[in-house]
């Protein structure tokens, strides 16, 4: 190992570290094949009280017609759909939001049954509730 070469390399990299050289290079010369977008995974929260389980899922811009819910098992819910852009992509200047198909499998805290699930969409949030199956043990 040549210590002198390592020192020289560190000196060169430290010169560029003081500027925004690498940030500019990556913004201006970012190769298209490196822009790999991962599939959108909607975020969700799970809540429960003594009587119900609640699932709140973020699905901004998803229309009810583009949304699909399936109980894979009593303990897994699959949420899938399509997010369409509001304006044509040809008009796009900058994009941070993700469009296209998405899918998320949620492990449920307790067994669910479709006939007992209450589902609504409000302000970009999918709200699902279903009763808990908690049996109370009585002392004798």
C-alpha positions as CSV (number, residue, x, y, z in Angstrom):
1,X,0.0,0.0,0.0
2,X,1.5,3.4,-1.0
3,X,0.7,5.9,1.7
4,X,1.8,8.8,-0.4
5,X,-0.7,8.0,-3.1
6,X,-3.5,7.8,-0.5
7,X,-2.5,11.2,0.9
8,X,-2.6,12.7,-2.6
9,X,-6.0,11.2,-3.3
10,X,-7.4,12.5,0.0
11,X,-6.0,16.0,-0.8
12,X,-7.7,16.0,-4.2
13,X,-11.1,14.8,-2.8
14,X,-11.0,17.4,0.0
15,X,-10.6,20.1,-2.6
16,X,-13.8,19.1,-4.3
17,X,-15.6,18.5,-1.0
18,X,-15.5,22.3,-0.3
19,X,-17.6,23.0,-3.4
20,X,-20.9,21.6,-4.7
21,X,-19.0,19.9,-7.6
22,X,-20.4,16.4,-7.1
23,X,-24.0,17.7,-6.5
24,X,-23.8,19.7,-9.8
25,X,-22.3,16.8,-11.7
26,X,-25.0,14.4,-10.6
27,X,-27.8,16.9,-11.3
28,X,-26.5,17.8,-14.7
29,X,-25.0,14.6,-15.9
30,X,-27.2,12.0,-14.2
31,X,-27.3,8.9,-16.5
32,X,-30.9,7.9,-17.4
33,X,-30.2,4.3,-16.8
34,X,-29.4,5.1,-13.1
35,X,-32.8,6.7,-12.6
36,X,-34.5,3.6,-11.2
37,X,-37.8,4.4,-9.6
38,X,-39.0,1.9,-7.0
39,X,-42.6,1.1,-7.0
40,X,-44.7,3.4,-4.8
41,X,-45.5,1.8,-1.4
42,X,-48.3,3.7,0.3
43,X,-47.6,4.5,4.0
44,X,-50.0,3.2,6.6
45,X,-50.8,3.3,10.3
46,X,-52.5,0.7,12.5
47,X,-54.6,1.5,15.5
48,X,-56.9,-0.3,17.8
49,X,-59.2,0.3,20.7
50,X,-61.1,-2.2,22.8
51,X,-63.6,-2.9,20.0
52,X,-62.0,-2.1,16.6
53,X,-58.9,-2.3,14.5
54,X,-58.2,0.7,12.3
55,X,-56.0,1.0,9.2
56,X,-55.2,4.4,7.7
57,X,-53.4,4.3,4.3
58,X,-52.1,7.2,2.3
59,X,-53.3,7.1,-1.3
60,X,-53.2,10.7,-2.6
61,X,-54.8,11.1,-6.0
62,X,-56.2,7.6,-6.2
63,X,-59.8,7.4,-7.4
64,X,-62.1,4.7,-5.9
65,X,-62.4,3.1,-9.4
66,X,-58.6,2.6,-9.5
67,X,-58.3,1.0,-6.1
68,X,-58.5,-2.7,-5.2
69,X,-58.6,-4.4,-1.8
70,X,-58.1,-8.1,-1.3
71,X,-57.8,-10.2,1.9
72,X,-55.1,-12.6,1.0
73,X,-55.7,-14.4,4.3
74,X,-57.5,-13.3,7.4
75,X,-54.3,-11.7,8.5
76,X,-53.1,-10.0,5.3
77,X,-54.7,-7.3,3.3
78,X,-53.4,-6.4,-0.2
79,X,-54.0,-2.8,-1.4
80,X,-53.3,-2.1,-5.0
81,X,-54.2,0.6,-7.5
82,X,-53.1,3.2,-10.0
83,X,-52.1,6.8,-9.4
84,X,-52.7,9.0,-12.4
85,X,-51.1,12.4,-12.8
86,X,-53.5,15.4,-12.6
87,X,-51.8,17.2,-15.5
88,X,-50.2,15.7,-18.6
89,X,-46.6,14.6,-18.1
90,X,-45.6,16.5,-21.2
91,X,-46.1,19.7,-19.1
92,X,-43.9,18.4,-16.3
93,X,-41.0,20.6,-15.2
94,X,-40.1,18.8,-12.0
95,X,-41.6,15.6,-10.4
96,X,-41.3,14.3,-6.9
97,X,-44.5,12.3,-6.8
98,X,-44.8,8.8,-8.2
99,X,-47.4,7.8,-10.7
100,X,-48.5,4.4,-11.9
101,X,-49.4,1.1,-10.4
102,X,-48.8,0.3,-6.7
103,X,-49.3,-2.6,-4.4
104,X,-48.9,-3.0,-0.6
105,X,-49.4,-6.0,1.6
106,X,-50.3,-5.2,5.1
107,X,-50.0,-7.7,8.0
108,X,-53.1,-7.2,10.1
109,X,-52.9,-7.2,13.9
110,X,-55.9,-9.5,14.2
111,X,-58.0,-11.6,11.8
112,X,-60.4,-9.7,9.5
113,X,-63.4,-10.8,7.6
114,X,-64.6,-8.9,4.5
115,X,-68.3,-8.8,5.6
116,X,-67.2,-6.9,8.8
117,X,-64.9,-4.4,7.2
118,X,-66.0,-0.7,6.9
119,X,-64.1,1.2,4.2
120,X,-64.1,4.8,3.1
121,X,-61.8,7.3,1.3
122,X,-61.5,10.8,2.7
123,X,-58.9,13.5,1.7
124,X,-56.5,11.0,0.2
125,X,-56.7,8.6,3.1
126,X,-58.1,5.1,2.8
127,X,-59.7,4.3,6.2
128,X,-60.6,0.7,7.1
129,X,-62.0,-0.5,10.3
130,X,-63.1,-3.9,11.5
131,X,-64.2,-5.3,14.8
132,X,-61.8,-7.0,17.1
133,X,-62.5,-10.6,18.1
134,X,-61.5,-10.3,21.8
135,X,-63.2,-12.7,24.1
136,X,-63.3,-11.8,27.7
137,X,-62.5,-14.5,30.2
138,X,-64.8,-14.5,33.2
139,X,-63.8,-15.7,36.6
140,X,-65.9,-18.4,38.2
